[in-house]
Amino acid sequence: MPSNNRRASRFGPRRATPILGCLLLAIGCEQPGRDGPTEFVLQRDWRIGDLDDRRYAFTDMVSLGLGEDGSLYLTQRGVPEVWVFDSEGSFVRKFGGYGNGPGEFQQPSFVGEVRDTVWVTDAFGSRLSLFNKEGRFLRSIQFVVPPTRVLDEPVGFFPLRPRIRLTDGTILSWPGVSLGMLPDRDIHAPLVAFDEDGDQVRTLARYLLRRYQLIVNYGNGGAALRQHPLNGSEVFAVDPRGDHVTFALSSDDQPDAMVVTRISASGDTMYRRELRVDPIPVTDALLDGLARRESQKDLGGTITPAKFFSAYRSALEKDRPDFVPAAVEILVGADGGAWIRRARDLSGSDRWVILSRDGSRAGTLDVADTVRLLLVSTDAVWAEEKDELGIPYLVRYSVVERVTE
């Protein structure tokens, strides 16, 4: 725990201490608990973070990639480098640096490892750079594709740039969204694979964007546009190896229903599942939590967090649905499992539905609101955890069976 001088300990306790609720596991059945659920808990394996050691002084975490040997590749906001840790959380190396030259970044974002090659996307540089596992720069892939080439109605979309490297060497991309220009209606946006020259290879799928904008007015002519957190747009994620993409689409008229679809990197449908979940009503406490989380982000010094909280909360109230969408976020593990975040419940926890590799239901998981999952697998998760002072840690938890007496 940090002391009054804001120092954060590098390593947390190594003992297995239950801290985050339970995972209810009932393999092979769509409704868990038919014969009584097996209970699991998340136990902390390690936690790293130290303000006095530059190797462990973290900022907000952007992306976490997983290597074949268990290495972890971390990108962070405002840090133009990739930090590498071993499977036990010990610092190994960093590579990159600020700039536009070979192997440099303006703001690294997505990161991963495919076939012994580490790839890193530069959010501002319109390129994806390749490195060997020791961090030596190999080459860059750079292209900018106008939205008119992939969209019949391109208004409101930004050009497509490299995003994620797939296992076959193609580069996955999708258009960015201009909140101020996007039409106020449902739109289907493409998920496209390009070769290294920026030539379109195939369109893997189209995902649904539902009424996207939330207008936050905070007085004196000031306003901000945000993505509406409860709009029910389709969410998707690529597995760490780049083998497939998994989509989760909430029903627009049934708050307890979602459709989960997995598509291979070559565009073939691997499975499609219709799932039923417990509907979560939109409560005042839930909206307060959403506004609190948004107000804790970097606001650029233009407005105080308290004032933004009030304005954001008012905007949510004006466009308030009765129920939370069935799916608001998705993560996919290297083992093929899919973790779908539902929403924060009345206790302040985020509720996740976990699916096995074939898309069948595996259980549910409640995670405290101070923890943001970055990477998942069947038996472990990696997350960003913030303490009461807002200091971020990188943490690994094991998923283990609860022992009952």
Order of alpha helices (4+ residues) and beta strands (2+ residues): beta-beta-beta-beta-beta-beta-beta-beta-beta-beta-beta-beta-beta-beta-beta-beta-beta-beta-beta-beta-alpha-alpha-beta-beta-beta-beta-beta-beta-beta
